[in-house]
Amino acid sequence: MTITMPALPVTKILLLAVVDPGTGIQPPGTQGIVTAMGYVSWVVCALCVTGVLLVAGRMALHHRQGIGGEHLSGLAWVLAACILVAAGSGVVGALI
């Protein structure tokens, strides 16, 4: 025999524990910082795409020459950087 308990009180407690930041107002004088962060995020995303393309090109050239095997680590580093950029942009987007 199983005993079920209603999940409503636990849900209420969890929902009350989350802080609502609201819409907020940007402090005066920070427009330049926000603009610079936007430019930096676009440049970093472009660098991630460029890194993936460079690793893919190197893989293609080495495959044609009969060399292989070292590319997986390079691709792993580039994809790890892409994951960090995606996570960081989500955190910064939530804060701004």
Short mmCIF file of the C-alpha atoms (twelve columns), coordinates in Angstrom:
data_MODEL
# 
_entry.id   MODEL 
# 
loop_
_atom_site.group_PDB 
_atom_site.id 
_atom_site.type_symbol 
_atom_site.label_atom_id 
_atom_site.label_alt_id 
_atom_site.label_comp_id 
_atom_site.label_asym_id 
_atom_site.label_seq_id 
_atom_site.Cartn_x 
_atom_site.Cartn_y 
_atom_site.Cartn_z 
_atom_site.pdbx_PDB_model_num 
ATOM 1  C CA . MET A 1  0.000  0.000  0.000   1 
ATOM 2  C CA . THR A 2  1.412  3.357  -1.004  1 
ATOM 3  C CA . ILE A 3  0.675  6.607  0.690   1 
ATOM 4  C CA . THR A 4  0.598  9.659  -1.520  1 
ATOM 5  C CA . MET A 5  1.099  13.134 -0.187  1 
ATOM 6  C CA . PRO A 6  0.027  16.233 -2.040  1 
ATOM 7  C CA . ALA A 7  2.921  18.053 -3.696  1 
ATOM 8  C CA . LEU A 8  1.247  21.450 -3.425  1 
ATOM 9  C CA . PRO A 9  2.800  22.580 -0.098  1 
ATOM 10 C CA . VAL A 10 6.313  21.666 -1.291  1 
ATOM 11 C CA . THR A 11 5.734  23.529 -4.553  1 
ATOM 12 C CA . LYS A 12 4.575  26.623 -2.681  1 
ATOM 13 C CA . ILE A 13 7.680  26.581 -0.513  1 
ATOM 14 C CA . LEU A 14 9.973  26.240 -3.535  1 
ATOM 15 C CA . LEU A 15 8.205  29.000 -5.438  1 
ATOM 16 C CA . LEU A 16 8.407  31.353 -2.483  1 
ATOM 17 C CA . ALA A 17 12.140 30.726 -2.155  1 
ATOM 18 C CA . VAL A 18 12.870 32.026 -5.680  1 
ATOM 19 C CA . VAL A 19 13.700 35.723 -5.683  1 
ATOM 20 C CA . ASP A 20 11.917 37.819 -8.280  1 
ATOM 21 C CA . PRO A 21 14.375 40.437 -9.571  1 
ATOM 22 C CA . GLY A 22 11.652 42.335 -11.387 1 
ATOM 23 C CA . THR A 23 12.320 44.329 -14.517 1 
ATOM 24 C CA . GLY A 24 14.741 46.730 -12.871 1 
ATOM 25 C CA . ILE A 25 16.124 49.972 -14.174 1 
ATOM 26 C CA . GLN A 26 19.552 50.324 -15.702 1 
ATOM 27 C CA . PRO A 27 21.763 52.575 -13.588 1 
ATOM 28 C CA . PRO A 28 22.690 55.864 -15.232 1 
ATOM 29 C CA . GLY A 29 26.033 55.940 -16.996 1 
ATOM 30 C CA . THR A 30 26.177 52.206 -17.736 1 
ATOM 31 C CA . GLN A 31 25.011 52.328 -21.340 1 
ATOM 32 C CA . GLY A 32 28.605 52.226 -22.598 1 
ATOM 33 C CA . ILE A 33 29.340 49.110 -20.546 1 
ATOM 34 C CA . VAL A 34 26.263 47.346 -21.866 1 
ATOM 35 C CA . THR A 35 27.190 48.279 -25.442 1 
ATOM 36 C CA . ALA A 36 30.758 47.039 -24.945 1 
ATOM 37 C CA . MET A 37 29.489 43.757 -23.481 1 
ATOM 38 C CA . GLY A 38 27.256 43.318 -26.526 1 
ATOM 39 C CA . TYR A 39 30.202 43.832 -28.876 1 
ATOM 40 C CA . VAL A 40 32.394 41.458 -26.892 1 
ATOM 41 C CA . SER A 41 29.719 38.751 -26.915 1 
ATOM 42 C CA . TRP A 42 29.343 39.003 -30.710 1 
ATOM 43 C CA . VAL A 43 33.115 38.866 -31.221 1 
ATOM 44 C CA . VAL A 44 33.489 35.847 -28.934 1 
ATOM 45 C CA . CYS A 45 30.661 34.001 -30.698 1 
ATOM 46 C CA . ALA A 46 32.289 34.764 -34.055 1 
ATOM 47 C CA . LEU A 47 35.604 33.440 -32.715 1 
ATOM 48 C CA . CYS A 48 33.915 30.211 -31.604 1 
ATOM 49 C CA . VAL A 49 32.430 29.678 -35.055 1 
ATOM 50 C CA . THR A 50 35.806 30.498 -36.622 1 
ATOM 51 C CA . GLY A 51 37.517 28.008 -34.316 1 
ATOM 52 C CA . VAL A 52 35.148 25.228 -35.312 1 
ATOM 53 C CA . LEU A 53 35.669 26.037 -38.999 1 
ATOM 54 C CA . LEU A 54 39.465 26.087 -38.598 1 
ATOM 55 C CA . VAL A 55 39.483 22.711 -36.865 1 
ATOM 56 C CA . ALA A 56 37.206 21.308 -39.573 1 
ATOM 57 C CA . GLY A 57 39.499 22.654 -42.297 1 
ATOM 58 C CA . ARG A 58 42.554 21.194 -40.590 1 
ATOM 59 C CA . MET A 59 40.764 17.860 -40.311 1 
ATOM 60 C CA . ALA A 60 39.955 17.919 -44.021 1 
ATOM 61 C CA . LEU A 61 43.526 18.774 -45.029 1 
ATOM 62 C CA . HIS A 62 45.059 16.117 -42.810 1 
ATOM 63 C CA . HIS A 63 42.540 13.536 -43.986 1 
ATOM 64 C CA . ARG A 64 43.555 14.250 -47.555 1 
ATOM 65 C CA . GLN A 65 47.235 13.852 -46.602 1 
ATOM 66 C CA . GLY A 66 46.554 10.627 -44.718 1 
ATOM 67 C CA . ILE A 67 47.323 12.080 -41.286 1 
ATOM 68 C CA . GLY A 68 44.721 11.783 -38.574 1 
ATOM 69 C CA . GLY A 69 43.948 11.342 -34.944 1 
ATOM 70 C CA . GLU A 70 44.998 14.637 -33.338 1 
ATOM 71 C CA . HIS A 71 41.920 16.574 -34.335 1 
ATOM 72 C CA . LEU A 72 39.541 15.269 -31.729 1 
ATOM 73 C CA . SER A 73 41.324 17.067 -28.907 1 
ATOM 74 C CA . GLY A 74 41.336 20.343 -30.846 1 
ATOM 75 C CA . LEU A 75 37.655 19.999 -31.599 1 
ATOM 76 C CA . ALA A 76 36.951 19.156 -27.953 1 
ATOM 77 C CA . TRP A 77 38.735 22.331 -26.791 1 
ATOM 78 C CA . VAL A 78 36.873 24.499 -29.284 1 
ATOM 79 C CA . LEU A 79 33.507 22.978 -28.371 1 
ATOM 80 C CA . ALA A 80 34.283 23.388 -24.665 1 
ATOM 81 C CA . ALA A 81 34.939 27.073 -25.329 1 
ATOM 82 C CA . CYS A 82 31.624 27.304 -27.200 1 
ATOM 83 C CA . ILE A 83 29.823 25.741 -24.239 1 
ATOM 84 C CA . LEU A 84 31.457 28.218 -21.850 1 
ATOM 85 C CA . VAL A 85 30.441 31.115 -24.091 1 
ATOM 86 C CA . ALA A 86 26.863 29.853 -24.287 1 
ATOM 87 C CA . ALA A 87 26.643 29.415 -20.522 1 
ATOM 88 C CA . GLY A 88 28.253 32.784 -19.866 1 
ATOM 89 C CA . SER A 89 25.989 34.605 -22.296 1 
ATOM 90 C CA . GLY A 90 22.952 33.067 -20.614 1 
ATOM 91 C CA . VAL A 91 24.123 34.247 -17.194 1 
ATOM 92 C CA . VAL A 92 24.991 37.732 -18.455 1 
ATOM 93 C CA . GLY A 93 21.694 37.938 -20.355 1 
ATOM 94 C CA . ALA A 94 19.812 37.104 -17.171 1 
ATOM 95 C CA . LEU A 95 21.696 39.772 -15.232 1 
ATOM 96 C CA . ILE A 96 21.308 42.534 -17.811 1 
# 
